[in-house]
Amino acid sequence: MSMMDCGCSGTGGKKWWYGIAVMLLISVFLLGMDFMMNGRITWSVWPVAAVLFFGVGFSLLNKFGRE
């Protein structure tokens, strides 16, 4: 049986937590950029807070807030 025949025929739909994962990756990127520039976390606190607040908040609202 090859890898193409493994029964991996899911629905192909986007999972609800993909948006949260993307927001976390963006936050880690911003924190890493800030830390590599001067060895401290200085300016990236507010962009990371905004990305997490809006990105994660809206993702969770779409999942649990609308019924």
FENCOR-V163337 format. One record per pair of residues at least 12 apart in sequence whose ideal C-beta (glycine too) atoms are under 10 Angstrom apart, sorted by the first residue. I is the first residue (numbers start at 1). J is the second residue. D is the distance in whole Angstrom. If there is no record, write none. Layout:
i=<I/I>
j=<J/J>
d=<D/D>
//
This chain:
i=<15/16/16/16/16/16/17/17/17/17/18/19/19/19/19/19/19/19/20/20/20/20/20/20/20/20/21/21/21/22/22/22/23/23/23/23/23/23/23/23/23/23/24/24/24/24/24/25/26/26/26/26/26/27/27/27/27/27/27/27/27/27/28/29/29/29/30/30/30/30/30/30/30/31/31/31/31/32/34/34>
j=<63/59/60/62/63/64/56/59/60/63/59/55/56/58/59/60/62/63/52/55/56/57/58/59/60/63/55/56/59/51/55/59/48/51/52/53/54/55/56/57/58/59/48/51/52/55/56/51/47/48/51/52/55/44/47/48/49/50/51/52/55/56/48/44/48/51/43/44/45/46/47/48/51/44/45/47/48/44/47/48>
d=<10/7/9/7/4/9/10/7/9/8/8/6/8/8/4/9/8/9/9/7/5/10/10/5/8/9/10/10/9/10/7/9/10/5/6/9/8/3/6/10/9/7/10/9/8/8/8/10/9/8/5/9/8/8/8/5/9/10/5/6/8/9/9/9/10/10/9/5/9/10/5/5/7/5/9/9/6/9/9/9>
//
